[in-house]
Every structure is written in C-alpha cells, then in structure tokens.
Amino acid sequence: MPVEVVNTRNVAKTSFAPGLRISSDMDLLFLSGMTARPLDLDEGESYEYPDTLEDQARATLENVKSVLDEAGITFNEVIKIVRFYTETAGNDIRAEYLGDWMPCSTTLGVERLPDPGCKIMYDVTAVVPRA
C-alpha cells in the first residue's frame, strides 16, 4: 500500500501514526457503527452482547475483518480508527488484529452507546486499491 507515515516529532515508535499520507489512485472504504452485534442480524432482532469488553472487542474486530475481507483488503489497509468505549481496555485485542501496523487513531470514552449492553464501537476508514 502506498502509505507514508508522517511524523513531525521524529519519534521512532508511537502508539499511533501522527499522520498518514496516501499517494495513489485508490478508493476509500468507510465502516461506521461497528459493534460486536453479528452483521447478519436484522435491525429488529435482539442481541445479547458479551459481558466483557475484551470479548466485545474481539467480536467487533471480527466484524470489521469480515467487511475488509469482502472488500479484498486487510487491516494493513486501515488508515483511521475511531473507537468509542464505555470502559477502558481492549488495546491488547486491537494489537492482535493490527500487529505492528498503527493507523491514525482516536479513542473516546462515552457514557453509553446506542445498543443496551454495548461497550465498544468502531468507525474505520481503509483504502482499497483499484484493480
């Protein structure tokens, strides 16, 4: 992927990329409101969220992975993640999926999310190379 990390602080390793420069003819893929809720459930169907944030984080990232797979890309093409948490934790889970790749990230602590029992929600932006 033609992505360049822009790091004006000249820090060798950070927990996120301060900036990413994308220089190619690509499409953007936007994923919003990604939670642990299975993607194949109808809107009106009820869902019991896992009790732990870690289990919800894994299920959420599996849902993200499913959409990325459908688009023919991987987490290495993710350039921005916005995470909404009702409690702190889950960074270790994120690292399981992203490895050493650190896209631009924003994490926000919120009082609650739209679905009862939901503790984590992701918005993701990725680049998709044109065939």
N, C-alpha and C positions, 0 to 999 in steps of 0.2 A: 504494500500500500504506500503510495507516495505521500507520507505524512512526516512532517518535520516538527520535533518538539522545540518550542521557542521558550527559552529560559533566561530571562534577563538578569536573574540573580546569580547566574553561574554556579548553581548548586548541583553537585554531581547526582544526587538521588533525593527525590522528594516523594511524598505520598500521593502526589497528583501531578499532572502536567500543567504548568502555569499557562501555557498556550500551545495550540496545535495549528500548524499551517498545512492546509490541504491544497496541493497544486496538481490538479489533474481534472480530466473530464469525467466526473462521477455523479451519481445520483445520491440523494440523501434519503435515509430511512428514519422515520420518527416513530418511536414507540412511547405511548403515554398511558399512565394509569396502570402499569404492570404490577400485579399483586400475585399472591400465591393461589388465587382462585383459578381453577382449571380453565383453560382457554375455550374448551368445547362446551361449557355450561351455558345455557340460555340465560339471558339477563334476569328473568324472574325466578330462576332456580335458586334454592337456598344452598349455602355452603358453610361448613364449619371449618374455620381457619385453624391450623395447627396452633398449639398453645405457646410454643417458644418462638422467639424472634429468629433464632438460628434456623429452625425448620421452615418458617415462612420465607426467610431469605433464600434458602436453597430452592424452594418451590417457585419463588418469584424468578430467580435466575434461570431455572429450568424453563419457565415460560418465555423468558427473553431469548434463551438459546433456541427454543423451538421456532420463534419468529425469525431469528437470524439465519437458522438453517434453511427455512423456507425461502429466504432471500438469497441463499447461496453464499453467505459470509459467516465469519466467526466473531468472537469477542475482540479479536485484533483489529477489526474494522470499526469498533465503537469509538467515537471521538468525544462524547459527552454523556455523563450520567448525572441525573439529579435524583437524590434519594430523600424520601420523606420517612422519618421514623417516629413512632410514639414512645420508643425507649431506645437507649443506645446499646449497640453491639452489632455484630454481623460483618465487620470488616474482614475477619478471617475467612468467612464464607465467600465474600466477594473475591478475595485473592485466589481462592480455589478455581474460580472461573476465569479470572483475568490473568493469572500468573504474574509475570513481570510487567505486563502492559498496564500503564496508568493513564487512562484518558482524563480529560478535564472533568472535574467532579465538583458537585455542590451537595452538601448534606444539610438537611433542615429537620430540626426536631419540631414535631407538631403535637398538639393535644390529642387529636383524633383524626382518623381517616374515614372516608365515606362509608365503608362496609363495617358493620359491627364485628369486632374481633380482629380486624386487620391491623397489623403493627408496622408494616413496611410497604412502600410503594415506590416504584422506579419510573422515571422518564428517561429514555435512552435515545441518543442520536448516533447513527452509524453512516458510513459511506459505503456505497455499493458500486464497484467498478462496472462500467458499461461493457457489454460483450462486443 
